[in-house]
């Protein structure tokens, strides 16, 4: 893999991590459950750290600072989450489900980069972040099931 290809992968993941950060910030603002808002804020901070780490690695490789805007797909995801929360009145279950969908996308993006053959320090950073995304995805799945159980018990 060329240095240029590695950089493109890093830039792509910077956009994914920024989208995830902004998605979690949006979720924290729209959920009416303080416990969930805290979880979403925690993940937003974690994703901001991902952005910083990936950016520092890109700068180390080239001296060039990548852009700081999310991708078009991320903007669509955030817009969908805003719509979903508006339609559901900030339903915790719907917002957790939207976050879980976002984690699916992030997980797939990281998996593509790892499987593309990124090497060296960039690979170590990406693999560590991918593992954290897999953990957060599992947490969102667990929260979604838990909220469904609570909703079902209340019915």
C-alpha positions as CSV (number, residue, x, y, z in Angstrom):
1,X,0.0,0.0,0.0
2,X,1.4,3.4,-1.0
3,X,1.8,6.3,1.4
4,X,-0.9,8.1,-0.5
5,X,-3.3,5.2,-0.2
6,X,-2.7,5.0,3.6
7,X,-3.3,8.8,3.9
8,X,-6.6,8.5,2.0
9,X,-7.7,5.8,4.3
10,X,-6.8,8.0,7.3
11,X,-8.7,10.9,5.8
12,X,-11.7,8.7,5.2
13,X,-11.7,7.5,8.9
14,X,-11.2,11.0,10.1
15,X,-14.5,11.9,8.4
16,X,-16.1,8.7,9.9
17,X,-14.9,9.5,13.4
18,X,-16.0,13.2,13.1
19,X,-19.5,12.1,11.9
20,X,-19.7,9.7,14.8
21,X,-18.7,12.4,17.2
22,X,-21.3,14.8,15.9
23,X,-23.9,12.0,15.8
24,X,-23.3,11.3,19.4
25,X,-23.4,15.0,20.3
26,X,-26.8,15.2,18.5
27,X,-28.1,12.2,20.3
28,X,-27.0,13.6,23.7
29,X,-28.9,16.8,22.9
30,X,-32.1,15.1,21.8
31,X,-32.5,12.2,24.3
32,X,-34.6,13.0,27.3
33,X,-32.8,10.4,29.5
34,X,-29.8,11.9,31.5
35,X,-28.1,8.5,31.8
36,X,-28.2,7.9,28.0
37,X,-27.1,11.5,27.4
38,X,-24.0,10.9,29.5
39,X,-23.2,7.7,27.6
40,X,-23.6,9.6,24.3
41,X,-21.4,12.5,25.5
42,X,-18.8,9.9,26.6
43,X,-18.7,8.4,23.1
44,X,-18.6,11.9,21.5
45,X,-15.5,12.7,23.5
46,X,-14.0,9.3,22.6
47,X,-14.6,10.0,18.9
48,X,-13.1,13.4,19.2
49,X,-10.0,11.7,20.5
50,X,-10.1,9.3,17.5
51,X,-10.2,12.4,15.2
52,X,-7.2,13.9,17.0
53,X,-5.2,10.6,16.9
54,X,-5.9,10.0,13.2
55,X,-5.2,13.6,12.3
56,X,-1.9,13.6,14.2
57,X,-0.9,10.4,12.3
58,X,-1.8,12.0,8.9
59,X,0.2,15.1,9.9
60,X,3.2,12.9,10.9
61,X,3.1,11.1,7.6
62,X,2.8,14.3,5.4
63,X,2.8,17.5,7.4
64,X,-0.6,18.2,5.8
65,X,-3.7,18.8,8.0
66,X,-6.8,17.1,6.7
67,X,-10.1,18.9,6.5
68,X,-12.3,19.1,9.7
69,X,-15.7,18.5,8.2
70,X,-17.8,15.3,8.3
71,X,-18.7,13.4,5.2
72,X,-21.9,13.7,3.3
73,X,-23.1,10.3,4.6
74,X,-22.5,11.6,8.1
75,X,-24.6,14.7,7.5
76,X,-27.4,12.6,6.1
77,X,-27.2,10.3,9.2
78,X,-27.3,13.4,11.6
79,X,-30.3,14.8,9.6
80,X,-32.0,11.4,9.8
81,X,-31.4,11.3,13.6
82,X,-32.8,14.8,14.0
83,X,-35.9,13.8,12.1
84,X,-36.3,10.5,14.0
85,X,-36.0,12.3,17.3
86,X,-38.5,14.9,16.3
87,X,-40.9,12.2,15.2
88,X,-40.5,10.2,18.3
89,X,-40.3,13.1,20.8
90,X,-36.7,12.1,21.7
91,X,-37.6,8.5,22.4
92,X,-34.5,6.9,24.0
93,X,-35.2,3.6,22.1
94,X,-35.3,5.4,18.7
95,X,-32.2,7.4,19.4
96,X,-30.2,4.4,20.7
97,X,-31.3,2.5,17.5
98,X,-30.1,5.4,15.4
99,X,-26.7,5.3,17.2
100,X,-26.5,1.6,16.7
101,X,-27.1,2.2,13.0
102,X,-24.3,4.8,13.0
103,X,-22.0,2.3,14.7
104,X,-22.8,-0.3,12.0
105,X,-21.5,2.2,9.4
106,X,-18.4,3.1,11.4
107,X,-17.6,-0.5,12.1
108,X,-17.8,-1.3,8.4
109,X,-15.6,1.6,7.4
110,X,-12.9,0.6,9.9
111,X,-13.1,-3.0,8.8
112,X,-12.6,-2.0,5.2
113,X,-9.4,0.0,6.0
114,X,-8.0,-2.8,8.2
115,X,-8.7,-5.4,5.4
116,X,-7.3,-3.1,2.8
117,X,-3.8,-3.7,4.2
118,X,-3.0,-0.5,6.0
119,X,0.3,-1.1,7.9
120,X,2.6,0.2,10.6
121,X,1.6,2.8,13.2
122,X,-1.5,3.8,11.2
123,X,-2.8,0.2,11.3
124,X,-2.2,0.0,15.1
125,X,-4.2,3.2,15.6
126,X,-7.0,2.1,13.3
127,X,-7.2,-1.4,14.8
128,X,-7.4,0.0,18.3
129,X,-10.2,2.4,17.3
130,X,-12.0,-0.3,15.5
131,X,-12.0,-2.5,18.6
132,X,-13.5,0.4,20.6
133,X,-16.2,0.9,18.0
134,X,-17.0,-2.8,18.1
135,X,-17.4,-2.5,21.9
136,X,-19.6,0.6,21.6
137,X,-21.7,-1.1,19.0
138,X,-22.3,-4.0,21.4
139,X,-23.2,-1.5,24.1
140,X,-25.8,0.2,21.8
141,X,-27.2,-3.3,21.0
142,X,-27.5,-4.0,24.7
143,X,-29.1,-0.7,25.5
144,X,-31.5,-1.1,22.6
145,X,-32.6,-4.6,23.9
146,X,-32.8,-3.2,27.5
147,X,-35.0,-0.3,26.4
148,X,-37.2,-2.6,24.4
149,X,-37.6,-4.8,27.4
150,X,-38.5,-1.9,29.6
151,X,-41.0,-0.6,26.9
152,X,-42.5,-4.1,26.6
153,X,-42.8,-4.5,30.4
154,X,-44.6,-1.1,30.6
155,X,-47.1,-2.1,27.9
